[in-house]
């Protein structure tokens, strides 16, 4: 993924993998939207100065609530999204976002652990 001048939506940034994805996207020059159930929650691995920079924004989103996903995508204007799940991201996003119009330009990136 080339992140330069992109907007990336990272689901689960409070976890180790999501945080690493957010840091890497930021390192590559992207504006990173941190999609979280609780936007006041501390993110280990990111300092307060990181979070206060113009390159990070928080947005409330919950994978169990499709309307919050749609809002996060619309608000962020993301061109890429990252989610770390046990189930395949396309399975989750298809099921959750099916009733909503998702921008065709949104690219989903995922990592699925080997069990």
N, CA and C atoms as an extended XYZ file, in Angstrom:
345
Properties=species:S:1:pos:R:3:atomname:S:1:resname:S:1:resid:I:1 pbc="F F F"
N         0.845       -1.182        0.000 N   UNK     1
C         0.000        0.000        0.000 CA  UNK     1
C         0.882        1.233        0.000 C   UNK     1
N         0.682        2.104       -0.938 N   UNK     2
C         1.368        3.376       -0.949 CA  UNK     2
C         0.465        4.374       -0.254 C   UNK     2
N         0.910        4.891        0.894 N   UNK     3
C         0.032        5.713        1.715 CA  UNK     3
C         0.215        7.209        1.480 C   UNK     3
N         1.253        7.612        0.773 N   UNK     4
C         1.515        9.024        0.598 CA  UNK     4
C         0.298        9.748        0.051 C   UNK     4
N        -0.109       10.818        0.712 N   UNK     5
C        -1.245       11.658        0.340 CA  UNK     5
C        -2.562       10.885        0.342 C   UNK     5
N        -2.627        9.811        1.087 N   UNK     6
C        -3.861        9.056        1.213 CA  UNK     6
C        -4.470        9.295        2.580 C   UNK     6
N        -5.713        8.918        2.684 N   UNK     7
C        -6.401        8.915        3.962 CA  UNK     7
C        -6.720        7.468        4.278 C   UNK     7
N        -6.244        7.009        5.435 N   UNK     8
C        -6.386        5.611        5.825 CA  UNK     8
C        -7.251        5.530        7.075 C   UNK     8
N        -8.197        4.617        7.070 N   UNK     9
C        -9.067        4.366        8.209 CA  UNK     9
C        -8.607        3.063        8.844 C   UNK     9
N        -8.131        3.122       10.095 N   UNK    10
C        -7.618        1.938       10.794 CA  UNK    10
C        -8.595        1.551       11.894 C   UNK    10
N        -9.189        0.375       11.756 N   UNK    11
C       -10.087       -0.144       12.783 CA  UNK    11
C        -9.256       -0.867       13.833 C   UNK    11
N        -9.576       -0.646       15.108 N   UNK    12
C        -8.891       -1.335       16.196 CA  UNK    12
C        -7.495       -0.829       16.501 C   UNK    12
N        -7.284        0.489       16.531 N   UNK    13
C        -5.935        1.011       16.753 CA  UNK    13
C        -5.424        0.842       18.183 C   UNK    13
N        -6.278        0.395       19.104 N   UNK    14
C        -5.815        0.195       20.481 CA  UNK    14
C        -5.119       -1.160       20.630 C   UNK    14
N        -5.271       -2.043       19.667 N   UNK    15
C        -4.580       -3.328       19.684 CA  UNK    15
C        -3.200       -3.194       19.050 C   UNK    15
N        -2.359       -4.175       19.291 N   UNK    16
C        -0.986       -4.132       18.792 CA  UNK    16
C        -0.911       -4.068       17.263 C   UNK    16
N        -1.710       -4.874       16.576 N   UNK    17
C        -1.658       -4.908       15.115 CA  UNK    17
C        -2.248       -3.633       14.518 C   UNK    17
N        -3.406       -3.207       15.021 N   UNK    18
C        -4.020       -1.977       14.527 CA  UNK    18
C        -3.147       -0.764       14.764 C   UNK    18
N        -2.515       -0.701       15.928 N   UNK    19
C        -1.622        0.408       16.243 CA  UNK    19
C        -0.422        0.408       15.287 C   UNK    19
N         0.142       -0.768       15.054 N   UNK    20
C         1.278       -0.874       14.126 CA  UNK    20
C         0.869       -0.433       12.717 C   UNK    20
N        -0.336       -0.793       12.293 N   UNK    21
C        -0.828       -0.378       10.975 CA  UNK    21
C        -0.978        1.142       10.917 C   UNK    21
N        -1.495        1.739       11.989 N   UNK    22
C        -1.660        3.198       12.040 CA  UNK    22
C        -0.308        3.900       11.983 C   UNK    22
N         0.654        3.400       12.745 N   UNK    23
C         2.000        3.996       12.758 CA  UNK    23
C         2.643        3.889       11.382 C   UNK    23
N         2.507        2.730       10.737 N   UNK    24
C         3.116        2.547        9.415 CA  UNK    24
C         2.459        3.444        8.372 C   UNK    24
N         1.145        3.547        8.398 N   UNK    25
C         0.458        4.426        7.447 CA  UNK    25
C         0.890        5.874        7.663 C   UNK    25
N         1.020        6.276        8.916 N   UNK    26
C         1.485        7.628        9.240 CA  UNK    26
C         2.916        7.835        8.744 C   UNK    26
N         3.765        6.827        8.969 N   UNK    27
C         5.163        6.913        8.532 CA  UNK    27
C         5.240        7.101        7.013 C   UNK    27
N         4.297        6.516        6.308 N   UNK    28
C         4.286        6.630        4.844 CA  UNK    28
C         3.615        7.907        4.352 C   UNK    28
N         3.177        8.741        5.273 N   UNK    29
C         2.652       10.048        4.897 CA  UNK    29
C         1.145       10.178        4.842 C   UNK    29
N         0.423        9.151        5.240 N   UNK    30
C        -1.043        9.201        5.176 CA  UNK    30
C        -1.621        9.973        6.350 C   UNK    30
N        -2.803       10.531        6.124 N   UNK    31
C        -3.607       11.012        7.243 CA  UNK    31
C        -4.342        9.786        7.760 C   UNK    31
N        -4.221        9.500        9.055 N   UNK    32
C        -4.759        8.278        9.634 CA  UNK    32
C        -5.962        8.586       10.519 C   UNK    32
N        -7.075        7.970       10.192 N   UNK    33
C        -8.273        8.036       11.025 CA  UNK    33
C        -8.305        6.775       11.865 C   UNK    33
N        -8.393        6.931       13.167 N   UNK    34
C        -8.389        5.838       14.125 CA  UNK    34
C        -9.842        5.506       14.468 C   UNK    34
N       -10.355        4.402       13.935 N   UNK    35
C       -11.745        4.001       14.134 CA  UNK    35
C       -11.838        3.167       15.403 C   UNK    35
N       -12.568        3.705       16.399 N   UNK    36
C       -12.596        3.105       17.730 CA  UNK    36
C       -14.011        3.091       18.289 C   UNK    36
N       -14.324        2.065       19.098 N   UNK    37
C       -15.608        2.069       19.805 CA  UNK    37
C       -15.637        3.211       20.809 C   UNK    37
N       -14.529        3.396       21.539 N   UNK    38
C       -14.422        4.442       22.562 CA  UNK    38
C       -13.275        5.370       22.173 C   UNK    38
N       -13.610        6.536       21.638 N   UNK    39
C       -12.577        7.449       21.125 CA  UNK    39
C       -11.737        8.105       22.221 C   UNK    39
N       -12.131        7.924       23.480 N   UNK    40
C       -11.335        8.493       24.574 CA  UNK    40
C       -10.302        7.497       25.107 C   UNK    40
N       -10.343        6.275       24.605 N   UNK    41
C        -9.441        5.226       25.084 CA  UNK    41
C        -7.995        5.518       24.682 C   UNK    41
N        -7.079        5.233       25.590 N   UNK    42
C        -5.646        5.423       25.346 CA  UNK    42
C        -5.173        4.431       24.287 C   UNK    42
N        -4.256        4.878       23.451 N   UNK    43
C        -3.675        4.021       22.430 CA  UNK    43
C        -2.199        3.834       22.764 C   UNK    43
N        -1.870        2.677       23.315 N   UNK    44
C        -0.471        2.386       23.626 CA  UNK    44
C         0.309        2.331       22.317 C   UNK    44
N         1.464        2.953       22.298 N   UNK    45
C         2.275        2.980       21.084 CA  UNK    45
C         2.215        4.312       20.370 C   UNK    45
N         1.216        5.131       20.700 N   UNK    46
C         1.124        6.477       20.138 CA  UNK    46
C         1.149        7.476       21.292 C   UNK    46
N         2.026        8.436       21.183 N   UNK    47
C         2.130        9.451       22.239 CA  UNK    47
C         1.018       10.479       22.078 C   UNK    47
N         0.810       11.254       23.120 N   UNK    48
C        -0.187       12.327       23.048 CA  UNK    48
C         0.184       13.326       21.954 C   UNK    48
N         1.479       13.600       21.784 N   UNK    49
C         1.885       14.533       20.724 CA  UNK    49
C         1.588       13.949       19.344 C   UNK    49
N         1.736       12.615       19.190 N   UNK    50
C         1.352       11.971       17.924 CA  UNK    50
C        -0.133       12.187       17.668 C   UNK    50
N        -0.928       11.913       18.689 N   UNK    51
C        -2.377       11.975       18.552 CA  UNK    51
C        -2.898       13.393       18.356 C   UNK    51
N        -2.131       14.372       18.827 N   UNK    52
C        -2.534       15.768       18.663 CA  UNK    52
C        -2.086       16.347       17.328 C   UNK    52
N        -1.259       15.611       16.588 N   UNK    53
C        -0.803       16.112       15.289 CA  UNK    53
C        -1.971       16.111       14.310 C   UNK    53
N        -1.809       16.848       13.246 N   UNK    54
C        -2.870       16.933       12.234 CA  UNK    54
C        -2.958       15.673       11.386 C   UNK    54
N        -2.053       14.733       11.572 N   UNK    55
C        -2.022       13.519       10.750 CA  UNK    55
C        -2.848       12.373       11.343 C   UNK    55
N        -3.350       12.543       12.578 N   UNK    56
C        -4.197       11.536       13.209 CA  UNK    56
C        -5.523       12.161       13.602 C   UNK    56
N        -6.597       11.431       13.375 N   UNK    57
C        -7.935       11.838       13.824 CA  UNK    57
C        -8.620       10.604       14.388 C   UNK    57
N        -9.484       10.803       15.371 N   UNK    58
C       -10.259        9.702       15.939 CA  UNK    58
C       -11.692        9.785       15.437 C   UNK    58
N       -12.281        8.622       15.226 N   UNK    59
C       -13.675        8.562       14.817 CA  UNK    59
C       -14.313        7.351       15.497 C   UNK    59
N       -15.544        7.529       15.975 N   UNK    60
C       -16.236        6.439       16.645 CA  UNK    60
C       -16.764        5.469       15.596 C   UNK    60
N       -16.459        4.183       15.785 N   UNK    61
C       -16.962        3.136       14.896 CA  UNK    61
C       -16.931        1.817       15.644 C   UNK    61
N       -17.915        0.979       15.362 N   UNK    62
C       -18.025       -0.324       16.013 CA  UNK    62
C       -18.398       -1.340       14.938 C   UNK    62
N       -17.590       -2.388       14.790 N   UNK    63
C       -17.849       -3.400       13.764 CA  UNK    63
C       -19.191       -4.097       13.953 C   UNK    63
N       -19.767       -4.002       15.137 N   UNK    64
C       -21.083       -4.593       15.390 CA  UNK    64
C       -22.230       -3.653       15.030 C   UNK    64
N       -21.899       -2.418       14.627 N   UNK    65
C       -22.935       -1.420       14.319 CA  UNK    65
C       -22.661       -0.805       12.947 C   UNK    65
N       -23.260       -1.365       11.907 N   UNK    66
C       -22.987       -0.926       10.541 CA  UNK    66
C       -23.156        0.570       10.297 C   UNK    66
N       -24.117        1.212       10.969 N   UNK    67
C       -24.317        2.645       10.738 CA  UNK    67
C       -23.088        3.446       11.177 C   UNK    67
N       -22.361        2.960       12.206 N   UNK    68
C       -21.148        3.680       12.638 CA  UNK    68
C       -20.015        3.486       11.636 C   UNK    68
N       -20.005        2.348       10.941 N   UNK    69
C       -18.985        2.114        9.915 CA  UNK    69
C       -19.203        3.051        8.734 C   UNK    69
N       -20.455        3.157        8.329 N   UNK    70
C       -20.779        4.049        7.212 CA  UNK    70
C       -20.398        5.486        7.556 C   UNK    70
N       -20.726        5.905        8.771 N   UNK    71
C       -20.398        7.262        9.202 CA  UNK    71
C       -18.886        7.478        9.217 C   UNK    71
N       -18.132        6.507        9.726 N   UNK    72
C       -16.671        6.629        9.789 CA  UNK    72
C       -16.063        6.745        8.390 C   UNK    72
N       -16.577        5.948        7.460 N   UNK    73
C       -16.077        6.003        6.083 CA  UNK    73
C       -16.397        7.353        5.459 C   UNK    73
N       -17.623        7.819        5.637 N   UNK    74
C       -18.021        9.100        5.057 CA  UNK    74
C       -17.258       10.262        5.682 C   UNK    74
N       -17.149       10.273        7.005 N   UNK    75
C       -16.481       11.367        7.700 CA  UNK    75
C       -15.001       11.439        7.346 C   UNK    75
N       -14.361       10.284        7.268 N   UNK    76
C       -12.916       10.258        7.010 CA  UNK    76
C       -12.575       10.528        5.550 C   UNK    76
N       -13.452       10.148        4.648 N   UNK    77
C       -13.132       10.246        3.231 CA  UNK    77
C       -11.994        9.295        2.874 C   UNK    77
N       -11.869        8.206        3.628 N   UNK    78
C       -10.750        7.281        3.479 CA  UNK    78
C       -10.681        6.673        2.081 C   UNK    78
N        -9.450        6.511        1.616 N   UNK    79
C        -9.195        5.825        0.352 CA  UNK    79
C        -8.742        4.391        0.607 C   UNK    79
N        -8.353        4.093        1.856 N   UNK    80
C        -7.955        2.743        2.266 CA  UNK    80
C        -8.435        2.511        3.685 C   UNK    80
N        -8.681        1.240        3.999 N   UNK    81
C        -9.069        0.884        5.361 CA  UNK    81
C        -8.328       -0.378        5.763 C   UNK    81
N        -8.000       -0.474        7.052 N   UNK    82
C        -7.328       -1.652        7.596 CA  UNK    82
C        -8.131       -2.172        8.767 C   UNK    82
N        -8.355       -3.488        8.764 N   UNK    83
C        -9.027       -4.132        9.889 CA  UNK    83
C        -8.355       -5.478       10.126 C   UNK    83
N        -8.128       -5.806       11.388 N   UNK    84
C        -7.509       -7.069       11.792 CA  UNK    84
C        -8.586       -7.909       12.449 C   UNK    84
N        -8.922       -9.026       11.827 N   UNK    85
C       -10.022       -9.840       12.341 CA  UNK    85
C        -9.669      -11.318       12.276 C   UNK    85
N       -10.409      -12.102       13.020 N   UNK    86
C       -10.293      -13.554       12.920 CA  UNK    86
C       -11.042      -14.025       11.673 C   UNK    86
N       -12.231      -13.471       11.439 N   UNK    87
C       -12.971      -13.751       10.213 CA  UNK    87
C       -12.399      -12.892        9.103 C   UNK    87
N       -12.617      -13.264        7.874 N   UNK    88
C       -12.133      -12.472        6.752 CA  UNK    88
C       -12.802      -11.114        6.697 C   UNK    88
N       -12.039      -10.085        6.401 N   UNK    89
C       -12.564       -8.722        6.366 CA  UNK    89
C       -13.659       -8.569        5.317 C   UNK    89
N       -13.507       -9.218        4.192 N   UNK    90
C       -14.533       -9.086        3.159 CA  UNK    90
C       -15.843       -9.705        3.637 C   UNK    90
N       -15.776      -10.791        4.393 N   UNK    91
C       -16.973      -11.406        4.946 CA  UNK    91
C       -17.671      -10.443        5.890 C   UNK    91
N       -16.896       -9.857        6.807 N   UNK    92
C       -17.457       -8.916        7.778 CA  UNK    92
C       -18.018       -7.686        7.076 C   UNK    92
N       -17.220       -7.071        6.236 N   UNK    93
C       -17.648       -5.826        5.605 CA  UNK    93
C       -18.818       -6.050        4.659 C   UNK    93
N       -18.827       -7.162        3.964 N   UNK    94
C       -19.959       -7.450        3.088 CA  UNK    94
C       -21.234       -7.589        3.907 C   UNK    94
N       -21.142       -8.327        5.009 N   UNK    95
C       -22.318       -8.537        5.848 CA  UNK    95
C       -22.780       -7.250        6.516 C   UNK    95
N       -21.845       -6.469        7.016 N   UNK    96
C       -22.205       -5.269        7.760 CA  UNK    96
C       -22.576       -4.087        6.874 C   UNK    96
N       -21.907       -3.957        5.751 N   UNK    97
C       -22.108       -2.769        4.920 CA  UNK    97
C       -23.060       -3.009        3.760 C   UNK    97
N       -23.558       -4.228        3.604 N   UNK    98
C       -24.423       -4.543        2.482 CA  UNK    98
C       -25.567       -3.552        2.304 C   UNK    98
N       -26.235       -3.119        3.382 N   UNK    99
C       -27.354       -2.203        3.172 CA  UNK    99
C       -26.914       -0.762        2.865 C   UNK    99
N       -25.622       -0.492        2.898 N   UNK   100
C       -25.132        0.874        2.733 CA  UNK   100
C       -24.353        1.026        1.444 C   UNK   100
N       -24.317        2.249        0.983 N   UNK   101
C       -23.528        2.561       -0.196 CA  UNK   101
C       -22.103        2.856        0.256 C   UNK   101
N       -21.170        2.016       -0.149 N   UNK   102
C       -19.764        2.182        0.205 CA  UNK   102
C       -19.050        2.713       -1.028 C   UNK   102
N       -18.225        3.755       -0.865 N   UNK   103
C       -17.526        4.305       -2.029 CA  UNK   103
C       -16.711        3.240       -2.749 C   UNK   103
N       -16.813        3.184       -4.067 N   UNK   104
C       -16.066        2.207       -4.848 CA  UNK   104
C       -14.568        2.429       -4.703 C   UNK   104
N       -14.169        3.645       -4.330 N   UNK   105
C       -12.747        3.963       -4.213 CA  UNK   105
C       -12.128        3.446       -2.918 C   UNK   105
N       -12.936        2.923       -1.975 N   UNK   106
C       -12.403        2.448       -0.703 CA  UNK   106
C       -11.771        1.076       -0.894 C   UNK   106
N       -10.470        0.980       -0.584 N   UNK   107
C        -9.737       -0.272       -0.665 CA  UNK   107
C        -9.588       -0.844        0.733 C   UNK   107
N        -9.955       -2.108        0.925 N   UNK   108
C        -9.834       -2.740        2.226 CA  UNK   108
C        -8.554       -3.561        2.298 C   UNK   108
N        -7.800       -3.382        3.363 N   UNK   109
C        -6.596       -4.152        3.625 CA  UNK   109
C        -6.828       -4.875        4.933 C   UNK   109
N        -6.416       -6.105        5.005 N   UNK   110
C        -6.619       -6.844        6.239 CA  UNK   110
C        -5.477       -7.784        6.497 C   UNK   110
N        -5.401       -8.202        7.734 N   UNK   111
C        -4.473       -9.262        8.113 CA  UNK   111
C        -5.282      -10.272        8.885 C   UNK   111
N        -5.187      -11.500        8.483 N   UNK   112
C        -5.919      -12.567        9.150 CA  UNK   112
C        -4.897      -13.538        9.715 C   UNK   112
N        -4.904      -13.729       11.045 N   UNK   113
C        -3.902      -14.610       11.637 CA  UNK   113
C        -4.099      -16.064       11.224 C   UNK   113
N        -3.013      -16.796       11.151 N   UNK   114
C        -3.069      -18.211       10.878 CA  UNK   114
C        -3.365      -18.932       12.184 C   UNK   114
N        -4.402      -19.738       12.178 N   UNK   115
C        -4.803      -20.432       13.394 CA  UNK   115
C        -4.377      -21.881       13.325 C   UNK   115
